[in-house]
Amino acid sequence: MRSYAFLLSRRWIGFAVVVAVLAAGTWWLGEWQFGRLDERQTRNAIVRGNEGLDPAPVSEVMSDAGPAAGDEWRLVTATGTYDVSRTVVVRYRSGADGQPGVDAVVPLVTASGTALAVDRGFLATDTRAVDPTDLPTPPSGEVTVTGWVRLDGTGSSTEVEDASTRAVSSATLGEAWGLPTYGGFVDLAAEDPAPAGGSGLERTELPELDNGPHFFYGLQWWFFGALALFGFGYLAYDERKRGPHGERRTRQRLVPLSQRVDPTQEVETVEEGTVREAVLGRVEKVKAGRPTRAPRELTKSQAERLAASEARRRR
């Protein structure tokens, strides 16, 4: 059995680097999934703590700086008038059944002059470019809304262009509207009075409070990393025990033809020291025209080659 000195060869060092990078990557991905799990569990705890609270006035929960993270998914109420002319379409949304569509965000201007961004709901459509005038109209006059507090989106997706955006942010909406705006926004739960003929929009529901697939995804990534390390160790042990695969193939090619006997045939119970005698006996049977009991017989040319090989050996 060889030593493990071959691990210092360039081939094995390169292999080890690849396995190390792979194992580190799968470890990081597993940690990322478990981090997602922690975030989801924290969010679930916030939702459970807030969903049972009575609705609070918007001014007590939301300010210019936005709501606290612990206030997300809390119910608030606000009274004002919808400014329909400033409606913004939020693209790339999906409904409860996964169908594509848009959300309609309308500013509710309160008595203080501060606007509250109200996401009135989802409209299913296959058209990306939806004009605000194509959306269902909210009730006119003074309206009292009740909605779930949401935190602002971030990044370039919140930019508003041509009354359209990809994510809701009170900061960019306030700039587009030219109005002072409460930080954050609300997902509409109810309107009083209700719009004539219904809202025509699908309301947002509370998120599911399960842990999602993150735990098992994390275990799966770690298993892949452990499998890579085990595979490296097994291949190293195999090469130490049996040598490189290239050398094994070379040794197999050097075995004389007379020794390459199918062990399932007549010589399957013959000990190693009498293999040649068994082969020669079979050759003689073939020459004499007597059938063998093996499931597959040698041809005459094969038998002659075996006999010639044995004759050369005995010289």
N, C-alpha and C positions, 0 to 999 in steps of 0.2 A: 504494500500500500504506500502510495506516494505521500509526501508532506504537502502542506498548504502553501509552499513557496510560490506556486504558480499564481497565487492571488496578487502578487506584485507585478505581474505582466501587464503590458499596456492594454491588452484585451479585457482582462478582468477588472483593472482599475476603471476603465471606461464604463464597463457594465455596472460596477458598484456605484459610480456617480449617477448613472441613469436611475438606478433603483433608489438611491438616496433622495434624488429630486422627486421621484414619483411618490415615495413614502411621505416626504415633507408636504407635498401638495395635497395628498389625501388627508393628512393630519389637519392641515389648515382648513380644508373644506369641511371636515367633520366639526372642527371648532366653530366655523361659521354657521353651520346648521344648528348647533347647540346654542349659539348666540341668538339666532332667530327664535329658537324655542323660548329662551329667557325673555326676549322682547314680547313674544305673543302671550306668555303667561302674565307678564306685567300689564299688558293692555287688557287682558281678560279680567284681571283683578280690578282695574280702574272701571271697566264697563259694569261689572257686578256691583261695585260700590256706588255708581252714579245712576244706574237705570231705575233704582227704586226711589230716588229723591224727587220731591215735588218740584215742578218748574219754578225757576228763579227769574227775576227781572234781568234782562240782558246786561244792564249797567252794572249789576253786582258780580257778574262772572266774566264779562268781556270788556276790554278797555282798548285804548289805542295800541298798546303793546301786545295785545292778543291774550287769549286765555292761558292759564297754566296747564301744563301737561296733564295734571291730575283732574282737570275739569273736562277733558274731552269725553264726549258721549253723555254729557249732562244736559237735561232739558232746560231751555230758557224761553222766555216769552218777550215779545217786542210788539209795539203798536206803531203804525206809521202808514205811509202811502207808497205803493209800488211805483217806481219810475220805469215804466215799460220801455221807454225810448232808449234806455241804457242797458238793455238786456244783452248778456254775453253768452255765447254758445261755447260749451266745453266739449271738445272733440275726443274721439277715441275712448268712449265709455262703453260699458257692457252691462246688460240687464241681468236679472236674477237667473235667467236661463242661458246666459252667455251670448245673446244676440247683440250685434253692434248697434251703436246709437250715440246720442249726445245728451248732455245735461243742460238745463236752462238756469242760469244764475241771474237774478234780478235784484237791484238794490231796493231795500225798504228804507225810505227816508223817515226817520223818527221826528218827534216834535222838537228835539234839540238841534236838528239839522244834520246829525250824524247818520250815515247810511250803514245798514247791516246787509252784508252779502248773504242772500238766501238762495240756496240751491233747491229749486222747486221740484226737481225730479228728473227722471230719465225718459227720453223719447227714442223708441226703436226706429232706426232708419239705416238704409244701406248707403245713403249719400253722405259723404264727408263734409261737403260745403252746404251747410244748412243756414238759411237766413234767419235772423232773430224774429222776423215777422211771420215765419212759418210755424213758430212754436205756439202752444196753447196760451191764451191770454189769462193773466192772473186777475183776481177780483179788483174792481176799481174802488176808489174812495178809501176811507180809513179801514185798515185791516189789522187784526191781531194774529200774529203767527206764533206757533210753538215749534221749536226745532232742536235738533241735537247739535251740541257744540262740536266743531271740528277745528283742527289745527291747520295753519296755512301750509300749502305746498311750497317747495323751494326749487331753485334752479331755473334754467332757461325755459323750461316747459311752462312757466307761469306767465310768460310775456303775452300781452294782449295786443292783437293785431286784427284790424277789421272786425271788431266785436267778436273775436274768437280767441280761444286759448286752449291749452292742453291740460292745465292743472290750475286749481283755484288758489289764489293768494290775495288777501285783502289789500296788500300794499300795491301790487300792480293794478288791481281792479280800481282802487281809490284814485290812482293816477289817471287811469283811462276815463273814469267817470268825472273827475274833477270835483270830488266830494270828500269831506272828512269821513273816514270809515272805521268802524270797529275792527280791531284785529281779530283774525280768524273769520270763520263763516259758520252758517248753520245748515244742516240738512233738514228740509222741511218735514215736519210730522203732521201738522194740522194748520188750517187757515180758518179764520172766522171774520166775515162770512165766507163760506165756501164758494168757489167759482161756479157760475151757472153751467149746468150740464157736466159737472165734474172737472177735475184738473186736466185730464187727458195725459197725465204723466205718472210714471211709476215711482213711488216714494222709496226712499232709502230705508233699509231695514238694519236693525242692530247686527253687528258682526257675529259670526258663530263663535262660541266660547270654548271650542275644543283646542287641543294643542297642535293640531295639524300633523303633517308627516315628518316634521323636522327631527324628532328623536330617532326614528328609524333611518332617515337619510344620513344622519350623523354616524350612526353605527355602521351603515353600509360603506361610507367612505373610509372609516377606520379599518373595516374588514379588508377592503381592497389594499390598503397600505400594508397591513399585516401579511396578506397573501403575497405581495411583492417581496417582502423580506424573507418569508419562508421559502419562496421559490428560489431566491438567490442562494440561501443556505443549502437547499437541497441540491442544486446544480453544482455548487462547490464541492459538497460531499461526494456526489456521484463522480465528478472528474477526479477527485483524489483517490477514489476507490478503483475506478475502471479506466482512468486515463481520458484524454481528449477524444471526442467523437471521431475526428479525422484519423487518429491512430487506430481506433477500433475497426474502422472500415478497411484500413490497409491490412491489418492482421487477418481479417476475414478473407480478403482476396488472396492471401498467401497460403491458405489452407489447401492441401492437395485435393484434387477432384475425388480420389478414392476414399477420402475421409468425409466427404460431404454426403452422408447417408441420411435419408429421411427416417427419423426415429420412430415414426408410426408404422413403418413397414416391418419386414421380417426380423430385423435386428433390434427391435425395440426392447428385448429383454437380455441382450448380449452385453456383457461387461465390457468396460473400456479396453481391456487388454486383448480382447478377441474380436475387435471390430473388423480388422482386415480379413481374418479367417471367414467371418460371416459374409463379407462382401464377395470374396472369392468363391465361396460355396454357391452364392446366388448366381454369380456369373456362369459357373459350370452348369447350373440348372438351365439357364437361358440357352447356352450352347447346345445342350442335349435336347432342347425342345420340350423340356418338362415344365409345366406351368407352376408358378409359385402361388403361395396363398396370400401374397400381398395384394392390396387393392389396386396397385399400379405397378406394371412391370417395366423393366429396362428394355430398350430396343436393342437390336443386335449390334448396331454401331456403338451404342453406349457401352455394351458389355465388352466389345473388342477394345475400346479405349481404356476401360478399367483393367483389362488383362494386360495390355501393352504397358500401362503405367506400373503394374505390379512386377512385370518382367524386368523393366528398367531398374526398379528398386532393388531386386534381388541380385543384379549384376554388381 
